[in-house]
C-alpha cells in the first residue's frame, strides 16, 4: 500500500505543526481602556465661606453598577459655589488625572451641566462655566472644568454632567460632537 | 519536455470527463471532427493543444500525436479556436455537413515570443472544477476591468453576489444573502482565516493575486467543510510559468474618486534544461486612496492604504511536485469620522442629520478612527501522481492575522489600539483523487477522498470584545462523480468535528476560567446534470451544510466602536444547519446564451445579531445593543444572465438577481438582506474579430450599463418610541433607502507599441453623480454613497527572452 505510506509521510509535518503551536491564548490579559474614566468628582466651594466644601463622587463608572454612595450633592439654598470637576482613571497605577488631559485639549471639549428638578420641585440650580478656551473668533467658548453654581429655593433633583468631544466643531453649544462621559449626581438643596 | 506531458496529464483527465459529459447520439449530430495540431517551427505535434468551438462552448485537447477529436457535432458552421502555451492563437471556420467523419488539414500554430497566452488561466484545472454546484467566475478581461477595487467590490459584478459595506473602503462579499462566517474564502488553495465575523472586517486578500475569482453559490460544505453554508470564493493565482524565460506583468490603476493610485507588478521565471520544472514568482501591490467624495461632499478620514507582496517557488515534474507560497497583506483603513458617536443621543442625531457635520476638503490624511490589519500566509503544497493510483495532494499552511482597531480618542494621546486580536491558524489537507475508472457501459467514475484539519488560537488585548480561544476542527470527506452519455451525477458525504475552548480572566480574582464546546455533523450532497443538446443543459443539486457557532456568536461582550454597536453573544447557540436546493438551466446558442438559477436555502438555527430595544449604558453614554439570536430562516431567489448578440459586434447582456429571505420563527423579514437588482448593458466591439487589428490597436470595445437596485421592501418595520426621555428604535435605525439607478461605462483596447503589448481599460461608475444610499452599507445612516469615479487601468505584460 504505497499511497498509504505516502500519506503517513505527508501527515508528518502536520503533526509537527499541531504540537508546535504556542499557547498564548491560555493567559488572557485584563481589559484596558485607553480613555477610561472611572471616577468623577464634583467639588463645590461656598464663595461666602471658603472652608465649606461640598464634594460628590461617582466611582466605578463603566461598570454595570457604579458606586453612588457618595454621589449626592447636599447644598444650601440661595448660595453661590465655585465648582470644579475632576475625572480620574483609577484602573491604572498610578491613577491618571483625565481632567488635565482635557484641559490641554480644551479647544475641542465642553462640559454640559443640566439640572432637572424632581417632579413638582421648582428649578433652582444654575451652572455657569467660568473658564474659556482659546478657540479663534467667534470664540473663545466655555469649557466647564470650573464653574459657578448658584442655588435657589429648596428642592431636590439631578445634575447631569456630559463631556462633549467636539473636534473642529466646537461652537459653544452641546450639539456637535460626541459624548465622552455622561453621569448624573443627585442634588438636595435645603 | 516533462512539464508538457504533465500539463497534458491533467488536461486529459479533465477532458475525459468533459467529453463523456457532453456526448450524445443523435442522427443529425453524429459527425466526428478530427484535426491535427502541429508547431509551425518544427512540425512537431503539439500535445495538449486546446481547441475551442465558439458556437458550442465546448472544446478538446490534442493527444500525444497532436490529434484532436470532437465528437457528435451537428451540421453547421463553426469557429474553432486553437490555443497552446507559447503559441499564437489561431481561429478557423469549419462547415460540417452530414458526413460522419470530417478530417481537417493539419493546423500549424506560430510560436509566440510575446507572452503566455490566457490559455494558461482558462484551461488550468481550477480548484472548483469537480463540483456540480452553481459557479460563476471572473477572469481575463472582466477581471481586469475590476482592477483597483476591493475583492468584495470586484465580485459584485457576478449575478447573485452583493456586498455588505462599511463605508467606501470596507466591502465584504454576500452570496445569496449570506456573508461573514457563512462564506469560505480559499486564498490560493488555503482556507482564509481572519476575523471575518464583523461586518466591517473585509477579506484580507490582495485581489491582484488572482488571475481567476470563482464563486460557488450555495452550500458547499462537502469539499470545504463547516461554514460554507452560503458559498465559497476561490482566489486563484495564475498558473506558474512552464515555458523557460523571465516574464512579468505591471498593472497601473488610477481613479478620480479618492484620487486613488494602485501599482501592482509581478515577475516570474521558469527554468529550462537541467532545472526543468522549477519556477518562481514575486508579486507586490501598493494602493493609496484619499477621502472619498459623495456627489456633494467628502467623507472625512475615508482614506485607505494597502501594501502587499507574495512569493512562490514551484517545482513540478510528472510524478510529483512541491510549491512554497508566502504572502503578506497589510492594510490601514480609515473609518469615516462622521459615523463616530459617543452615545445613543449622538447616534440618533447623526442619523437625523441629512449631511455630515464636518465636510472638509480632499486629503490623503488618515487618523483615528482606523483599522490596521495584517495577514501572513505560508503554504507548502506537494503532490504525487501516478497513472494507476491517481493523485495525492497534501497542503500545510500557517496563517497569522493581526487586527488593530484604533477608536476615536478624545483626550488622551495614547498610541495603543482599543482592540487587538491576533489569530494564528494552522491547516492541513490531504486529498487523494483516484485515477478515472471507465465502466463497461462507457461511463466514467472520478472522485476524491480528503482529510482536513485545522487548529487556531486567538489572543486579545486592550478592550474586551471576544475572548481568547483555541479551536480544533477535523473533517473527512468523499466525493464521487459518474458521467455517462448525457448524464453526470455527483454525490458527496462528509463528517466534521469542531472543538472550541474560550478563556476568560476574572479581573477581581485574577483567575482564568474556560468554557468548552464541541460539535460534530454529517453533511451530504447529491447533484445531477443532464445535457439535452449541445446547447441546452439542466443541473440540479441538493445539499446540506452546517456551521458551528463561532466565538463571536457565543461570547461577544463589548463595544464594537466602528460598527457603533454593543454586541452580546449567547453561549447556548446551536450549530446552523442548512438544506440547500438549486436548479440551473443553461442555454448556449449562436446568438443567445442564457442561464437561470433558482435556489432555495433553508437554514435552521440561523444566527444573527438582533437589535435589542433597550440600549446599554456605558461610560460614554448609552449605545444601541445587539444580541446574537437564532431563528429558522429561508433564502430563496433567482439569478439570471442573458446574453444576446444583436449583430456580430453589438451584444446585449442582462443580469438579474432576486432574493426573498424570511424569518420563519418570528414570521418577519430579516434585516440586511440584499435588495433585488438588475444590470443591463450593451457592448460594441469596434472590430468584428478580436484578433484582427486596426493598425496597432486590437480588441477595442465600448460598453455601457445601467444598474437598477430596488428598494428593500422586505425588511423589518422600523419603529421608534420614547422611554425615560430616550428615543428607542426597533428593527433598524432608519427605513431602507429608496431604489437607485446607476450608469456605468467602459472602453478597452490592446495597443501594440513596437513588440510591447499594452492593455488599457477606462471605466466609469456612477457617471451621472447620482446621490444614493445602499441598504447594505453600514454608513448609510450617516452619509451618501460615493459619487462619480473614472478609473484608468493599464496592464503591461512583460517578457524577457522567453523561448519556446
Boltz contact constraints between the chains, C-beta under 6 A:
constraints:
  - contact:
      token1: [A, 3]
      token2: [B, 389]
      max_distance: 6.0
  - contact:
      token1: [A, 3]
      token2: [B, 392]
      max_distance: 6.0
  - contact:
      token1: [A, 6]
      token2: [B, 384]
      max_distance: 6.0
  - contact:
      token1: [A, 6]
      token2: [B, 392]
      max_distance: 6.0
  - contact:
      token1: [A, 10]
      token2: [B, 394]
      max_distance: 6.0
  - contact:
      token1: [A, 10]
      token2: [B, 430]
      max_distance: 6.0
  - contact:
      token1: [A, 13]
      token2: [B, 396]
      max_distance: 6.0
  - contact:
      token1: [A, 14]
      token2: [B, 396]
      max_distance: 6.0
  - contact:
      token1: [A, 14]
      token2: [B, 428]
      max_distance: 6.0
  - contact:
      token1: [A, 17]
      token2: [B, 426]
      max_distance: 6.0
  - contact:
      token1: [A, 24]
      token2: [B, 459]
      max_distance: 6.0
  - contact:
      token1: [A, 25]
      token2: [B, 457]
      max_distance: 6.0
  - contact:
      token1: [A, 25]
      token2: [B, 458]
      max_distance: 6.0
  - contact:
      token1: [A, 25]
      token2: [B, 459]
      max_distance: 6.0
  - contact:
      token1: [A, 25]
      token2: [B, 468]
      max_distance: 6.0
  - contact:
      token1: [A, 25]
      token2: [B, 470]
      max_distance: 6.0
  - contact:
      token1: [A, 25]
      token2: [B, 503]
      max_distance: 6.0
  - contact:
      token1: [A, 26]
      token2: [B, 503]
      max_distance: 6.0
  - contact:
      token1: [A, 28]
      token2: [B, 468]
      max_distance: 6.0
  - contact:
      token1: [A, 28]
      token2: [B, 503]
      max_distance: 6.0
  - contact:
      token1: [A, 28]
      token2: [B, 505]
      max_distance: 6.0
  - contact:
      token1: [A, 29]
      token2: [B, 461]
      max_distance: 6.0
  - contact:
      token1: [A, 30]
      token2: [B, 507]
      max_distance: 6.0
  - contact:
      token1: [A, 31]
      token2: [B, 463]
      max_distance: 6.0
  - contact:
      token1: [A, 31]
      token2: [B, 464]
      max_distance: 6.0
  - contact:
      token1: [A, 32]
      token2: [B, 462]
      max_distance: 6.0
  - contact:
      token1: [A, 33]
      token2: [B, 463]
      max_distance: 6.0
  - contact:
      token1: [A, 34]
      token2: [B, 412]
      max_distance: 6.0
  - contact:
      token1: [A, 34]
      token2: [B, 414]
      max_distance: 6.0
  - contact:
      token1: [A, 34]
      token2: [B, 416]
      max_distance: 6.0
  - contact:
      token1: [A, 35]
      token2: [B, 409]
      max_distance: 6.0
  - contact:
      token1: [A, 35]
      token2: [B, 412]
      max_distance: 6.0
  - contact:
      token1: [A, 37]
      token2: [B, 619]
      max_distance: 6.0
  - contact:
      token1: [A, 61]
      token2: [B, 619]
      max_distance: 6.0
  - contact:
      token1: [A, 62]
      token2: [B, 618]
      max_distance: 6.0
  - contact:
      token1: [A, 62]
      token2: [B, 619]
      max_distance: 6.0
  - contact:
      token1: [A, 101]
      token2: [B, 411]
      max_distance: 6.0
  - contact:
      token1: [A, 101]
      token2: [B, 412]
      max_distance: 6.0
  - contact:
      token1: [A, 102]
      token2: [B, 411]
      max_distance: 6.0
  - contact:
      token1: [A, 105]
      token2: [B, 411]
      max_distance: 6.0
  - contact:
      token1: [A, 165]
      token2: [B, 410]
      max_distance: 6.0
  - contact:
      token1: [A, 169]
      token2: [B, 357]
      max_distance: 6.0
  - contact:
      token1: [A, 176]
      token2: [B, 357]
      max_distance: 6.0
  - contact:
      token1: [A, 178]
      token2: [B, 341]
      max_distance: 6.0
  - contact:
      token1: [A, 178]
      token2: [B, 342]
      max_distance: 6.0
  - contact:
      token1: [A, 178]
      token2: [B, 346]
      max_distance: 6.0
  - contact:
      token1: [A, 179]
      token2: [B, 342]
      max_distance: 6.0
  - contact:
      token1: [A, 179]
      token2: [B, 343]
      max_distance: 6.0
  - contact:
      token1: [A, 179]
      token2: [B, 346]
      max_distance: 6.0
  - contact:
      token1: [A, 179]
      token2: [B, 620]
      max_distance: 6.0
  - contact:
      token1: [A, 179]
      token2: [B, 621]
      max_distance: 6.0
  - contact:
      token1: [A, 180]
      token2: [B, 342]
      max_distance: 6.0
  - contact:
      token1: [A, 180]
      token2: [B, 410]
      max_distance: 6.0
  - contact:
      token1: [A, 180]
      token2: [B, 620]
      max_distance: 6.0
  - contact:
      token1: [A, 182]
      token2: [B, 343]
      max_distance: 6.0
  - contact:
      token1: [A, 182]
      token2: [B, 621]
      max_distance: 6.0
